[in-house]
């Protein structure tokens, strides 16, 4: 399979980690809970990975950089869902690590009225918490800590930018189950494209398998959220949210709402029926809520932790 070379080049340029960092990550992973089978596989391939550092992998972002980027996103999703279902976020023992640990601003339990929607939210919350725990275990001592996360103000800013509310109004994503589902729509679609885009850069088959497993779960989540919104007659607001994501994440027009050309569009794919991916920079444009090259903003007011932290410059009226 041929992967998008422009994406690969862009992601490589955004990683400051080097082959030594990669080897340190593999050594740490062997000691921190991957399990006997996985540890044996990593140990058996470490020599080959080191040899490859001098060739095709010499300038690529390390698996640690990629998985830590994913961990930042999982922190955000876990905090979003846990607060919706329990009123509380991640426990302290799942938030420490390298980099500055930040607090979470906003969020409260959603007054769910539909038992099925409550159960969906609870199941997804459990999955996202498990993703955080798994990635932290796989990364071991090189896992990044949870960065500062802003929920309330960021959703309001996103709702204003998407035209869902007017300037000066507030969008409480936890006020009711409808608002909650629209907020979930923002995260789940981005999560799927983030894992799809990052998969080609993962060197270790062990970690690629894990990332593929998480991607599948995120795709299940996205499909559930999209289908539930469609069933509730809430497809129209997703057009605004999709347009906002397309506006900030680059010049391509890949993002798709739940209704397209007047018919349902529950599975966003290309003409070949294949899901698309986003670069790490494009993902950060969305969670930073900007079309410019910055290292913080939006849901991550102080930026994400780790070496992959720069969004793209997607000014459609200027040069890249």
C-alpha positions, 0 to 999 in steps of 0.5 A: 500500500502506498501512503501519502508521502506529504503526510509522512514528511510533515509528521517526520518534520514535526518530531524532535525525537531521535533514534536514541529516544526510540531505543530508550522507549523500547527498553522502557516498554519491555519493563512496564507491562506489555506482557511476556509475549509482547516483551519477547517480541520487542526484545527479539526485534530491538537489534533490527530496529537499531540497525534500521535507525541508520537507514529508513527510520533515521529521521522518522518520529519514534513510536514513543512520540506517536503514542504520546501524541495519541495519549494526549488525545485519549486524556481529552476524550477520557476526561470528556466522557468521565465527567459526563457520566460520573461528574469526575475525571481520571484518577491521579494515578493515571495523569502523571508522567513527563512534561507538565501535568495540568488540571481540567477546567469545566465539566459536570455530569450530564442529566441523561433522560434516555437510558440507552444514551446513558449506557452508550456514554458509560461504555465509551467512558470506560473504553477511553479510560482503558485506552489511557491506562493501556498507552501509559503502560506501553510507554512506561516511564516515557509516558507524558502527563495529562496536559491542562484541558479546557472543556467549557470555554472551548466548546463555547468557542467552537459552537460560536465558530460553527455558528451554532450559537451567537457571540456572547452566548454559552454552549454547555456541552453537558446541559443535556444529552443532545448537547453531549452527543454533539460534543462527542461527534467532535471528538470521535471523528477526529480520533478516528482520523488521527489514528488512521493518519498516524498508523503508517509511522509506527515502526513496531508491529506490536504497537501498530497492532495496538494502535489498529485495535484502538482505531477500530474501537474509536470507529465503533464509537464514532459510528454509534454517536453518528447513528444516535444523532441521526436517529434523534434528528440532529444531523443538521448541526453536524454540518456546521461542526464538519465545516468548522473542522474542514476550515481549520484543518487544511485545504482539503475537503475531507470532513463529512457531516452525518447528512450529505447531499440530502441523504444519510452519511453515517460512515464517512469514506472516500470514493473507494469506501476507505476512511481517511486520515489526518496529519498530527498537525491537522488534528492539532488545528482542530483541538487547538481551534485554529487554522494557524501554526501554534503550539497551544490553544482551544482544548489544550490551553498550554499545548499537548505534552510531547515532541509532536505539538505543532499545528499547521498553517492552513491560511486558505488565502495565503501560502502554506 
